[in-house]
Amino acid sequence: MSKIVNYIENFYSRMEIKSHKHFIIIMIIFAITGSLALFLTIQILLIMNLKELVSPIIFWPLRIIILFIIYQITLILVAIPFGEFNYFLKFVSKFLKRLGIKI
């Protein structure tokens, strides 16, 4: 049992999670963001009618790129009503920095 507790404490420490309540809020934000980003990506692609205009070889990588960009934006926007703007701004900045993108 202590291995599980140590793992959870290590995870909370790495992710800078303050409590179980904070963890639940963070997971809710991730869940909402993922669903919203996918929904918005599909809507944008439908409006642009790209599936009909380009081949699947171009469409799917483009869809993934658009989804990635929308996800980063919606993650910060969804975090605002939960009071976690600074946490997720830092999270997104660190993630983009690892990819070599500075904001």
C-alpha positions in Angstrom: 0.0 0.0 0.0 2.9 2.4 0.7 4.1 2.0 -2.9 0.8 3.4 -4.2 0.8 6.2 -1.7 4.4 7.1 -2.6 3.5 7.0 -6.3 0.5 9.3 -5.8 2.6 11.7 -3.7 5.4 11.7 -6.3 2.8 12.3 -9.1 1.2 15.2 -7.1 4.6 16.7 -6.5 5.7 16.5 -10.2 2.4 18.0 -11.4 2.3 20.6 -8.5 -1.1 19.3 -7.3 -2.0 20.7 -3.9 -4.8 18.3 -2.8 -7.2 15.7 -4.0 -9.7 18.4 -4.7 -7.2 20.2 -6.9 -6.5 16.9 -8.7 -10.2 16.5 -9.4 -10.5 20.0 -10.8 -7.5 19.5 -13.0 -8.9 16.2 -14.4 -12.3 17.9 -15.0 -10.5 20.7 -16.9 -8.6 18.2 -19.1 -11.8 16.3 -19.8 -13.8 19.3 -20.8 -10.9 20.7 -22.9 -10.4 17.4 -24.8 -14.0 17.1 -25.7 -14.4 20.8 -26.6 -11.2 20.9 -28.7 -12.3 17.9 -30.7 -15.8 19.3 -31.2 -14.4 22.7 -32.4 -11.8 21.1 -34.7 -14.6 19.0 -36.4 -16.7 22.2 -36.7 -13.9 24.2 -38.2 -13.0 21.4 -40.7 -16.7 21.1 -41.7 -16.9 24.9 -42.3 -13.7 24.8 -44.4 -14.9 21.7 -46.2 -11.4 20.4 -46.3 -12.3 16.7 -46.3 -13.8 17.1 -49.7 -11.1 19.4 -51.0 -7.9 17.6 -50.1 -6.7 14.0 -50.0 -6.7 12.0 -46.7 -2.9 12.1 -46.7 -3.1 15.9 -46.3 -6.4 16.1 -44.4 -5.5 13.9 -41.3 -2.1 15.6 -40.5 -3.8 18.9 -40.9 -6.6 17.8 -38.6 -4.1 16.8 -36.0 -2.3 20.1 -36.3 -5.5 22.1 -36.0 -6.6 20.0 -33.0 -3.3 20.5 -31.3 -3.5 24.3 -31.7 -7.2 24.5 -30.6 -6.4 22.2 -27.6 -3.7 24.5 -26.3 -6.0 27.6 -26.6 -9.1 25.9 -25.1 -7.1 24.4 -22.2 -6.3 27.9 -21.0 -9.8 29.2 -21.7 -11.5 26.3 -19.9 -9.2 26.8 -16.9 -10.2 30.4 -16.3 -13.7 29.7 -14.8 -12.2 27.1 -12.5 -9.6 29.6 -11.2 -6.7 27.6 -12.6 -5.5 30.0 -15.3 -1.9 30.4 -13.9 -1.5 26.6 -13.4 -2.5 25.8 -17.0 -0.7 28.7 -18.5 2.5 27.3 -16.9 1.5 23.8 -18.0 1.0 24.9 -21.6 4.2 27.0 -21.6 6.3 24.1 -20.3 4.8 21.7 -22.9 5.4 24.1 -25.8 8.9 24.8 -24.6 9.7 21.1 -24.8 8.5 21.2 -28.4 10.8 24.2 -29.1 8.0 26.7 -29.3 8.3 29.9 -27.1 5.3 31.9 -26.1 
